[in-house]
Amino acid sequence: MKKHNFVFSLLLATVLMLSACTNGTENQTDNNAGNNKTDDGKVTVGLSISTQNNPFFVTLKDGAQQAAKDAGVALTVLDAQDDTAKQISDIEDLIQKNVDVILINPTDSDAVVTAVESANAANIPVITIDRAANGGTVVTHIASDNVKGGSMAGEYILEALGGKGNIVELQGIAGTSAARDRGEGFHQAVDGKDNVKVAASQPADFDRAQGMTVMENILQSNKDIQAVFAHNDEMALGALQAIEAANRKDILVVGFDATDDAVNAVNAGTMSATVAQKPDAIGKQSIETAVKVAAGESVESVIPVDLELVTKP
């Protein structure tokens, strides 16, 4: 009987020891899950995008994902939801995962600086896309020339109005380079011109609903409006809703981004024009550049993506 007990105890001890070894191996695997370096040598890239509640940035993300798939890049996309604190936290997560390159589309060009500096301290290269960061070390900035785009919109409005009229400017999110640069280009084109006045310039935060509300309020206080320039298509489409509700078919509306909804509105003749920024090309270019940076290649400090004005054929 004692012999059987001894054999049983020996078997039990062996099972427990094997179990402990197995559990130790599982824990080792789990601990490595936080390291985003792949065993197959793939380049790992993190993309922190300002929002996915905007068709422009959805298209940009889609362009990046397709390019990553084509290039065999392991891409992690994090949506900041237009929340600066969340974006900073998201970037810290990418740093902890030790990705090879971080792509940042800032919610706020000033606030994102601390996150860029954290990546710098971790020796992870940073590339900004569409919107710039106002500090930290960035390898390159990939974007359209927003100043030129704003100027294109302003010049188109001047020509369409015959150099005479009152214009409304709907501004994007304060603190973003896109809003600043598009506004700068627009004012370069229209300021100082005889018989032309920017009758109202108000923020609508790149949002369609806010664009509609702000435009409704402007039309209630000032009916002498001939044109609207919105810093993006979402605000332009919101302004268009307000204009149509007020039965004002005589007001030109120009947007920026050339989203599908905006291009359809231009083709239908309800919206006058939009500046095409080609977000899919920006997304594709960002991945191609990240691969070069990860390989230690030199890239230009600014990589422009072409613009074009879209009007009804």
TAFENVEN-V964396 format. One record per residue. N is the residue number from 0. RES is the residue in one letter. SS is DSSP state (2 for helix, 1 for strand, 0 for the rest). PSI is psi as a letter, one per 30 degrees, with the letter a starting at -180 (NA if undefined). OMEGA is omega in degrees with one decimal (NA if undefined). Layout:
# TAFENVEN-V964396
n:res:ss:psi:omega
N:RES:SS:PSI:OMEGA
N:RES:SS:PSI:OMEGA
This chain:
# TAFENVEN-V964396
n:res:ss:psi:omega
0:M:0:e:-179.5
1:K:2:e:179.3
2:K:2:e:178.4
3:H:2:e:179.0
4:N:2:e:-179.9
5:F:2:e:179.6
6:V:2:e:178.8
7:F:2:e:-179.9
8:S:2:e:179.4
9:L:2:e:177.8
10:L:2:e:-179.8
11:L:2:e:179.8
12:A:2:e:-179.9
13:T:2:e:178.7
14:V:2:e:-179.8
15:L:2:e:-179.8
16:M:2:e:177.3
17:L:2:e:178.1
18:S:2:e:179.9
19:A:2:e:178.9
20:C:2:e:179.4
21:T:2:e:179.8
22:N:2:e:179.0
23:G:2:e:178.1
24:T:2:e:179.2
25:E:2:e:179.9
26:N:2:e:178.2
27:Q:2:e:179.1
28:T:2:e:-179.9
29:D:2:e:-178.7
30:N:2:e:-180.0
31:N:2:f:-176.5
32:A:0:f:-179.8
33:G:0:f:179.9
34:N:0:j:-172.6
35:N:0:g:175.1
36:K:0:k:-176.4
37:T:0:k:179.8
38:D:0:f:-176.5
39:D:0:g:175.2
40:G:0:g:178.7
41:K:0:k:170.7
42:V:0:k:179.1
43:T:1:k:-176.6
44:V:1:k:173.7
45:G:1:k:178.1
46:L:1:j:174.0
47:S:1:j:-174.7
48:I:1:k:-172.0
49:S:0:e:-178.6
50:T:0:l:171.5
51:Q:0:g:177.1
52:N:0:h:-176.9
53:N:0:k:-176.0
54:P:2:e:-180.0
55:F:2:e:-176.5
56:F:2:f:172.8
57:V:2:e:179.1
58:T:2:e:177.6
59:L:2:e:178.9
60:K:2:e:179.9
61:D:2:e:178.3
62:G:2:e:178.9
63:A:2:e:-179.2
64:Q:2:e:179.4
65:Q:2:e:179.2
66:A:2:e:178.6
67:A:2:e:178.0
68:K:2:e:-179.2
69:D:2:e:-176.1
70:A:2:f:-178.4
71:G:0:h:179.8
72:V:0:k:175.1
73:A:1:j:-173.9
74:L:1:k:173.0
75:T:1:k:-179.7
76:V:1:k:178.4
77:L:1:k:-177.3
78:D:1:j:-179.3
79:A:0:f:178.7
80:Q:0:h:-179.5
81:D:0:g:-178.9
82:D:0:j:-176.5
83:T:2:e:-179.5
84:A:2:e:178.9
85:K:2:e:-180.0
86:Q:2:e:178.7
87:I:2:e:177.8
88:S:2:e:179.0
89:D:2:e:-179.1
90:I:2:e:175.2
91:E:2:e:177.1
92:D:2:e:178.8
93:L:2:e:177.4
94:I:2:e:178.4
95:Q:2:e:178.2
96:K:0:f:175.5
97:N:0:h:176.3
98:V:0:l:-178.4
99:D:0:e:-178.0
100:V:1:k:175.8
101:I:1:k:173.6
102:L:1:k:-178.2
103:I:1:k:170.5
104:N:0:j:-167.2
105:P:0:k:168.1
106:T:0:e:-179.4
107:D:0:k:-173.8
108:S:0:f:177.3
109:D:0:e:-174.5
110:A:0:f:-176.5
111:V:0:f:-175.5
112:V:2:e:-178.7
113:T:2:e:179.0
114:A:2:e:176.9
115:V:2:e:-179.7
116:E:2:e:176.7
117:S:2:e:176.8
118:A:2:e:176.9
119:N:2:e:-179.2
120:A:2:f:179.0
121:A:0:g:-179.6
122:N:0:h:175.4
123:I:0:k:-179.1
124:P:1:k:179.7
125:V:1:k:173.3
126:I:1:k:175.6
127:T:1:k:-178.4
128:I:1:k:-179.6
129:D:0:e:177.4
130:R:0:k:-177.0
131:A:0:l:170.5
132:A:0:k:-176.5
133:N:0:g:178.1
134:G:0:l:-174.9
135:G:0:l:-179.4
136:T:0:j:-180.0
137:V:0:k:-178.3
138:V:0:e:179.1
139:T:1:l:176.3
140:H:1:k:-178.0
141:I:1:j:-177.1
142:A:1:l:168.5
143:S:0:l:175.8
144:D:0:j:-174.7
145:N:2:e:176.4
146:V:2:e:178.7
147:K:2:e:179.6
148:G:2:e:177.1
149:G:2:e:178.3
150:S:2:e:177.2
151:M:2:e:179.9
152:A:2:e:-179.6
153:G:2:e:-179.7
154:E:2:e:177.9
155:Y:2:e:179.9
156:I:2:e:178.7
157:L:2:e:-179.3
158:E:2:e:-178.7
159:A:2:e:-179.7
160:L:2:f:-177.1
161:G:0:g:176.9
162:G:0:g:-178.0
163:K:0:k:175.4
164:G:1:l:178.1
165:N:1:k:-173.9
166:I:1:k:173.1
167:V:1:k:174.2
168:E:1:k:174.0
169:L:1:j:-173.5
170:Q:1:l:175.5
171:G:0:a:-178.2
172:I:0:k:178.0
173:A:0:k:179.6
174:G:0:f:177.0
175:T:0:k:179.7
176:S:2:e:-179.2
177:A:2:e:179.3
178:A:2:e:-179.1
179:R:2:e:-173.9
180:D:2:e:178.7
181:R:2:e:176.8
182:G:2:e:179.8
183:E:2:e:-179.6
184:G:2:e:178.7
185:F:2:e:-178.7
186:H:2:e:174.3
187:Q:2:e:-177.4
188:A:2:e:-169.4
189:V:2:f:-176.5
190:D:0:k:176.5
191:G:0:g:179.8
192:K:0:k:177.8
193:D:0:k:175.5
194:N:0:g:177.3
195:V:1:k:-178.3
196:K:1:k:170.0
197:V:1:j:-171.7
198:A:1:f:178.8
199:A:1:k:177.3
200:S:1:j:-173.3
201:Q:1:k:178.1
202:P:1:k:172.4
203:A:0:g:167.0
204:D:0:h:177.8
205:F:0:g:-172.1
206:D:0:k:-176.4
207:R:2:e:-178.8
208:A:2:e:178.7
209:Q:2:e:176.6
210:G:2:e:178.9
211:M:2:e:-178.1
212:T:2:e:-179.4
213:V:2:e:-178.9
214:M:2:e:176.0
215:E:2:e:-179.2
216:N:2:e:179.5
217:I:2:e:-179.4
218:L:2:e:177.7
219:Q:2:e:-177.1
220:S:2:f:-177.3
221:N:0:j:-177.9
222:K:0:f:-177.6
223:D:0:i:-178.9
224:I:0:k:-179.5
225:Q:0:f:-177.2
226:A:1:l:176.6
227:V:1:k:167.4
228:F:1:k:177.8
229:A:1:k:-177.8
230:H:0:f:170.0
231:N:0:l:-175.3
232:D:2:e:-179.9
233:E:2:e:177.3
234:M:2:e:179.4
235:A:2:e:179.8
236:L:2:e:174.7
237:G:2:e:177.5
238:A:2:e:179.3
239:L:2:e:176.8
240:Q:2:e:179.5
241:A:2:e:-179.6
242:I:2:e:179.3
243:E:2:e:178.5
244:A:2:e:178.9
245:A:0:g:179.7
246:N:0:h:178.6
247:R:0:i:-178.0
248:K:0:f:-175.3
249:D:0:g:-176.7
250:I:0:k:176.1
251:L:1:k:176.4
252:V:1:k:178.5
253:V:1:k:179.9
254:G:1:a:-176.4
255:F:1:k:174.7
256:D:1:e:-177.9
257:A:0:h:172.7
258:T:0:l:-178.0
259:D:2:e:-179.4
260:D:2:e:-178.8
261:A:2:e:179.3
262:V:2:e:176.8
263:N:2:e:178.8
264:A:2:e:177.4
265:V:2:e:-179.6
266:N:2:f:178.3
267:A:2:f:178.9
268:G:0:g:179.5
269:T:0:f:175.5
270:M:0:k:-171.4
271:S:0:e:-176.0
272:A:1:l:171.6
273:T:1:k:178.5
274:V:1:j:-177.6
275:A:1:j:-178.2
276:Q:0:f:175.1
277:K:0:i:-178.0
278:P:2:e:178.2
279:D:2:e:177.8
280:A:2:e:177.5
281:I:2:e:178.6
282:G:2:e:179.4
283:K:2:e:-179.3
284:Q:2:e:-178.6
285:S:2:e:178.8
286:I:2:e:179.6
287:E:2:e:179.1
288:T:2:e:178.5
289:A:2:e:178.6
290:V:2:e:178.2
291:K:2:e:-179.3
292:V:2:e:179.0
293:A:2:f:179.5
294:A:0:f:178.2
295:G:0:g:179.2
296:E:0:l:176.5
297:S:0:k:177.3
298:V:0:l:178.1
299:E:0:l:-178.5
300:S:0:f:175.2
301:V:1:k:178.7
302:I:1:j:-176.5
303:P:1:l:173.4
304:V:0:k:-172.6
305:D:0:k:175.5
306:L:0:l:170.0
307:E:1:l:178.3
308:L:1:k:-179.7
309:V:1:k:176.9
310:T:1:l:-179.4
311:K:0:k:-179.5
312:P:0:NA:NA
